[in-house]
Amino acid sequence: VQRDCAKLESCVMFEYTTLNTAEELMAAVKVVAAMAKPFDMTKVCPPPRFSLLTQMVARIRHFAKRFTMDHNQQQVVGPAFQLHAALASYSFGILRYRDVGLLNKAWALAS
């Protein structure tokens, strides 16, 4: 489930969010850096251009966290490291996609 969530997050970020300028790339890198720190996405305040993206990522991470809880919903069974490792794997995979622009590939590398 963690890998599926990571793949979906990677698609939403790097394939479905198009970057057109270097300024958008810098803003996107800052958004990803802010999202990397808290697993709780309520603390991330993105620019308006990336608000839908962060909402979608928050929902995906909520599912990822939910699926790693034990039966009593008391503690997380799988560490967030599993999700972040899968995200790194899919981010590097973006580089071989022909239909992804250079700015999005640079964004994937920066994340």
C-alpha positions as CSV (number, residue, x, y, z in Angstrom):
1,V,0.0,0.0,0.0
2,Q,2.9,2.4,0.8
3,R,4.3,2.0,-2.7
4,D,0.9,2.5,-4.3
5,C,0.4,5.7,-2.3
6,A,3.9,6.8,-3.3
7,K,3.3,6.2,-7.0
8,L,0.0,8.1,-6.8
9,E,1.7,11.0,-5.0
10,S,4.5,11.0,-7.6
11,C,2.1,11.1,-10.5
12,V,0.1,13.9,-9.0
13,M,3.2,16.0,-8.3
14,F,5.5,15.4,-11.3
15,E,3.2,14.3,-14.1
16,Y,-0.1,16.1,-13.5
17,T,1.3,19.4,-12.2
18,T,2.9,21.2,-15.1
19,L,5.6,23.7,-14.5
20,N,6.2,26.4,-17.1
21,T,8.8,28.8,-15.7
22,A,11.9,28.7,-13.5
23,E,9.9,30.7,-10.9
24,E,7.3,28.0,-10.7
25,L,10.1,25.4,-10.4
26,M,11.6,27.3,-7.4
27,A,8.1,27.6,-5.8
28,A,7.4,23.9,-6.4
29,V,10.8,22.9,-4.8
30,K,9.9,25.0,-1.7
31,V,6.5,23.3,-1.5
32,V,8.0,19.8,-1.6
33,A,10.6,20.8,1.0
34,A,7.7,22.0,3.3
35,M,5.8,18.8,2.7
36,A,8.8,16.6,3.5
37,K,9.1,17.8,7.1
38,P,5.6,17.2,8.6
39,F,3.8,14.0,7.9
40,D,0.8,16.0,9.1
41,M,0.0,18.1,6.1
42,T,-2.1,20.6,8.0
43,K,1.1,22.6,8.7
44,V,1.9,23.3,5.1
45,C,0.7,26.6,3.7
46,P,1.4,26.5,-0.1
47,P,1.1,29.3,-2.6
48,P,-2.3,29.4,-4.4
49,R,-0.8,27.7,-7.5
50,F,0.0,24.6,-5.5
51,S,-3.0,24.5,-3.0
52,L,-4.8,21.7,-4.9
53,L,-1.6,19.7,-5.1
54,T,-1.0,19.9,-1.4
55,Q,-4.6,19.0,-0.7
56,M,-4.3,15.9,-2.8
57,V,-0.9,14.9,-1.3
58,A,-2.4,15.4,2.2
59,R,-5.2,13.0,1.3
60,I,-2.8,10.4,-0.1
61,R,-0.6,10.6,2.9
62,H,-3.7,10.3,5.2
63,F,-4.5,7.0,3.4
64,A,-0.9,5.9,3.7
65,K,-0.8,6.6,7.4
66,R,-4.2,4.9,7.9
67,F,-3.1,1.7,6.2
68,T,-0.1,1.4,8.5
69,M,-2.0,1.6,11.7
70,D,-2.5,-1.4,13.9
71,H,-6.0,-2.8,14.6
72,N,-6.6,-0.6,17.6
73,Q,-5.6,2.5,15.6
74,Q,-3.1,3.2,18.4
75,Q,0.3,3.3,16.7
76,V,1.9,3.4,13.3
77,V,3.2,0.0,12.3
78,G,5.3,0.9,9.3
79,P,7.6,3.9,9.6
80,A,7.2,6.9,7.3
81,F,10.6,5.9,6.0
82,Q,9.0,3.3,3.8
83,L,6.8,6.0,2.1
84,H,9.7,8.3,1.7
85,A,11.9,5.6,0.2
86,A,9.2,4.7,-2.3
87,L,8.7,8.4,-3.1
88,A,12.4,8.7,-3.8
89,S,12.3,5.7,-6.1
90,Y,9.4,7.0,-8.1
91,S,10.9,10.5,-8.3
92,F,14.0,9.1,-10.0
93,G,11.8,7.1,-12.3
94,I,10.2,10.3,-13.6
95,L,13.5,11.1,-15.4
96,R,12.9,8.4,-18.0
97,Y,9.4,9.5,-19.0
98,R,9.4,11.2,-22.4
99,D,6.1,13.1,-21.8
100,V,7.3,14.9,-18.7
101,G,8.9,18.3,-19.2
102,L,12.4,19.3,-18.2
103,L,11.2,21.6,-15.4
104,N,9.2,18.7,-13.9
105,K,12.2,16.4,-14.2
106,A,14.3,19.0,-12.4
107,W,11.6,19.2,-9.7
108,A,11.6,15.5,-9.3
109,L,15.4,15.5,-8.9
110,A,15.2,18.3,-6.4
111,S,12.7,16.5,-4.3
